[in-house]
Structures are given as C-alpha cells and as structure tokens.
Amino acid sequence: MPSCKRLCVFAAILASCCFSKAAHGQELMFRSNAAHTGVFSAPGVPEFHKLKWRFRAKGAILSSPVVSGGIVYIGSADHYFYALDLSTGSVNWRFKTESRVQGSAAVSNDSVFFESYDSNFYCLDAASGKLKWKFKTEGEHRFAAKHLHGAEPAAETMPDPFDLFLSSPVVAGGIVYFGSGDTNVYALDADTGSLKWKFKTGDVVHASPALANGTLFIGSWDSYFYALDAITGAEKWRFKTGEDLDTHNQQGIQSSAAVADGIVYFGCRDSNFYAINAASGKKMWAFSNKGSWVIASPAVNDGKVYFATSDTGLFHALDAKTGVPIFFLDFKHWPMFSSPAVAGDFAYIGSHDGRLLAINLKSKNLAWSFDTDGRKQNAAVYTKDDGSPKYEAAFSDFFYDDMVSGVSKMMSTGAVLSSPAIAGDTILFGSADGTLYAIQ
C-alpha cells in the first residue's frame, strides 16, 4: 500500500499537470505543457500581417520563449536571461549568468526556472528577476566522442557541435525536473532548490523531461529512453534505441518527448521516430527516416503526430496510433532542430535556412513564411539555386576545427532552432542572429 503522503504528492502532480493551464491562463513551459504535446490554445497567425517587434541580444537565441502573465522569458548565448514585455518587447529585467543560456524556462507560482552552461540551475522571482536560489550540478558539458562525424584527428575526443540545447525544466506538484550534461536527471524542491532525487544515466542528458500520470519521460545520449517515477526517481522501464559504434555519429536522444493518450513519442539520432507504450515501455511502432536524425520534438494533436527531420529537411504528419504517413512536406534538405507548435489548423516551425514556416495542416501546404534578418543578409551565400544548402561554401575539410567553423557559417543564415511559442495572435521565436522575433 502506498503511504498517504505519497498519494497526496501524486495527486498534486496530477492536479498540476491537468489544471495549471486553466488556473493561470498561460502557457508556462517548453512545448506548452508538462506532457510537451506542443499544442497551444491560442488562435495563432493563419495569415502573416506584420513584425510586431524584435529584440536583439548580444548572442544567439537558440532557446525557446515561454510566455506568462504578459511577460516573455528567454535566454541567450550572451549569458543573460531576459524578461520582456509581450506587447512592446521592452526589457523588464535581465539576469546575468556565467555562461550561455540555451535551454528554455518554466514559470510556476511567481518563479521562473532555467539552467545555464555555467552548471547552475536557477530560480528567479518572475516579476523582479531577483535570485531566489540556485543549484549546482556536477558539471555541465556537451556530448563528446572520438572521430565524431568522421572528423579528424580520429583519436581525439570532440564535443559535438550539434549538441546545442540544454534541458528545459518541467514543474509540477512543487517539484522541478530537468536533465544535465553531468548525466543525471534531477528533481528539486521548487521552493528551496533542495535535492529530492537524482537519477544517473550513461551519458549527457540534454533532452527535456515530459511528465504525465506521475511518470517522467526522458532520453539520454547513452541511447536509452527512460520512464521514472516522478515522486521517487525509481526507474519504471527503459527502452533501447540504435547505436553507431564506429563513428558515434548516429546515436543518442536529443529530441524531447511528447505524451498523449498513453503513448510517448520521441525522435532519435539513429534516424528513427518512436512511439512507445507509456505504461509498459514496449515499442508500438517506429518510423524510419532513412539516415536522417530527428532532433526536433514532436507535436501531438487530434490523432496525429507531427515532427521534422534534420539532414533531409522533411516535415511529417503521421497517424498517432499506427505511424502510417498522412503527408509530408519537403524543405530542400535544410535541417530543422526547431519543434513544431500547433495552434488551430496550423503548425509553426523554424528552419536552419532562417525562416519561420507556417504549415496549413488541413490543406497540407506551406501557408506563409517569415525571413529572419540573418537570412536576408547571408542566406544567398549558403544556398544553391535549387534552394538546398550549399555546404561546400561553409565546409572545406574533415578536420574538427573546420567542422565547427562550418556549422557557425551555416547558422549565420539566421537559423531558427528555437521552438515557437504562441500567445494569442502573436508568435515568438529566437534566431541564431541574436534576435527574438514577435510576429502577427
């Protein structure tokens, strides 16, 4: 028999997952909700009208915005975490960390939570930006391997230049959950920052946890996907994905999961997109992307699951129960690390070519797109006549340093790796050009 205390905490977690949105009237975390379905209860922007405002940071904005109480919360590679006015884009406050902020925030009970590459997890007062507490991890770092992506020198251990995001937290029942590059998944008391529990995986954890029915779902770069008891951190089950032991090129889970109707969905660098029974951990189906990573997190709505691929630049719509394809759109091999946000009949997603794409899910076509400033300035240099990436303009060698430089050059197109947030009739997203855009 479970204890009374355990049942009360479990009930609090369920209540938070089910009713936080109704109580606060805001989307409070990455992917809109604790289950990370990527669905927003806002009208969105079926037709593009205008750029409402832009905010320029002094570093790339790869994290995704979160909106609460008319405030937009966002972190940047310039080491700052910002609170901006939703109406004007003006800065309400900013908080300086000691490194890049490339994960998204969660907002709960007048507090905002996020992690920095300085190895600290922060809790700030959401209204003032004053520090409430911070928690030191065992040391944040990126996934690394020898001969990564076939780069030379082959015997050198190299940090992955495509490991670009930090884990984004989930808050429920007075507990905040997140993953870390130190290989742990953490559960902290949301009021004090004290450690409730931690669960050790075999490698970096930069995916974001999804929470449903008292279970925390999260993948690791060790190639396993885990289901953990949200109260105790005890492992319920783990699911093994594929590996590439020759080059460490196609392994590990960057994609954050989404949970809907008893199924957990996530992508993997083994080129598969998975649907797993949330209770048992048994594979229901897998969709092969023929060698292309799935870094983006899925959106699930109305019996369909939506996700995008990396190398092949495809946007897929599948039947959520069976994995049977419904339609796909081809975006000319421009990778998509951004995750789709669904509002009404539209999905919004960013592309490495420096565009925000608005996809009409009923007519199954691209309705409109918005060009970032970086795209306007630099995309022509790195785009072929057929619209596909001109990688030869950025990469000239298989040496590791050249690979890192080439990634930076391709990102100069104003690449949109940030996942859009939708607040009413406004879409917000960040760009590698250092700008947070608000469009209507």
Residue, then its C-alpha position, 0 to 999 in steps of 0.5 A: m500500500p502506498s503511504c498517504k503522503r505519497l498519494c497526496v504528492f501524486a495527486a498534486i502532480l496530477a492536479s498540476c499537470c491537468f489544471s495549471k493551464a486553466a488556473h493561470g491562463q498561460e502557457l508556462m513551459f517548453r512545448s506548452n505543457a508538462a506532457h510537451t504535446g506542443v499544442f497551444s490554445a491560442p488562435g495563432v497567425p493563419e495569415f502573416h500581417k506584420l513584425k510586431w517587434r524584435f529584440r536583439a541580444k548580444g548572442a544567439i537565441l537558440s532557446s525557446p520563449v515561454v510566455s506568462g502573465g504578459i511577460v516573455y522569458i528567454g535566454s541567450a548565448d550572451h549569458y543573460f536571461y531576459a524578461l520582456d514585455l509581450s506587447t512592446g518587447s521592452v526589457n523588464w529585467r535581465f539576469k546575468t549568468e556565467s555562461r550561455v543560456q540555451g535551454s528554455a524556462a518554466v514559470s510556476n507560482d511567481s518563479v521562473f526556472f532555467e539552467s545555464y552552461d555555467s552548471n547552475f540551475y536557477c530560480l528567479d522571482a518572475a516579476s523582479g528577476k531577483l535570485k531566489w536560489k540556485f543549484k549546482t550540478e556536477g558539471e555541465h558539458r556537451f556530448a563528446a566522442k572520438h572521430l565524431h562525424g568522421a572528423e579528424p584527428a580520429a583519436e581525439t575526443m570532440p564535443d559535438p557541435f550539434d549538441l546545442f540545447l540544454s534541458s528545459p525544466v518541467v514543474a509540477g506538484g512543487i517539484v522541478y525536473f530537468g536533465s544535465g550534461d553531468t548525466n543525471v536527471y534531477a528533481l528539486d524542491a521548487d521552493t528551496g532548490s533542495l535535492k529530492w532525487k537524482f537519477k544517473t544515466g550513461d551519458v549527457v542528458h540534454a533532452s527535456p523531461a515530459l511528465a504525465n500520470g506521475t511518470l517522467f519521460i526522458g532520453s539520454w545520449d547513452s541511447y536509452f529512453y527512460a520512464l521514472d517515477a516522478i515522486t521517487g526517481a525509481e526507474k519504471w522501464r527503459f527502452k533501447t534505441g540504435e547505436d553507431l559504434d564506429t563513428h558515434n555519429q548516429q546515436g543518442i536522444q536529443s529530441s524531447a518527448a511528447v505524451a498523449d493518450g498513453i503513448v510517448y513519442f520521441g525522435c532519435r539520432d539513429s534516424n528513427f521516430y518512436a512511439i512507445n507504450a507509456a505504461s509498459g515501455k514496449k515499442m508500438w511502432a517506429f518510423s524510419n527516416k532513412g539516415s536522417w536524425v530527428i532532433a526536433s520534438p514532436a507535436v501531438n494533436d487530434g490523432k496525429v503526430y507531427f515532427a521534422t527531420s534534420d539532414t533531409g529537411l522533411f516535415h511529417a504528419l503521421d497517424a498517432k496510433t499506427g505511424v502510417p504517413i498522412f503527408f509530408l512536406d519537403f524543405k530542400h534538405w535544410p535541417m530543422f532542430s526547431s519543434p513544431a507548435v500547433a495552434g488551430d489548423f496550423a503548425y509553426i516551425g523554424s528552419h536552419d535556412g532562417r525562416l519561420l514556416a507556417i504549415n496549413l495542416k488541413s490543406k497540407n501546404l506551406a501557408w506563409s513564411f517569415d525571413t529572419d534578418g540573418r537570412k536576408q543578409n547571408a542566406a544567398v551565400y549558403t544556398k544553391d539555386d535549387g534552394s538546398p544548402k550549399y555546404e561546400a561554401a561553409f565546409s572545406d575539410f574533415f578536420y574538427d576545427d573546420m567542422v565547427s567553423g562550418v556549422s557557425k557559417m551555416m547558422s549565420t543564415g539566421a537559423v531558427l532552432s528555437s521552438p515557437a511559442i504562441a500567445g494569442d495572435t502573436i508568435l515568438f521565436g529566437s534566431a541564431d542572429g541574436t534576435l527574438y522575433a514577435i510576429q502577427 
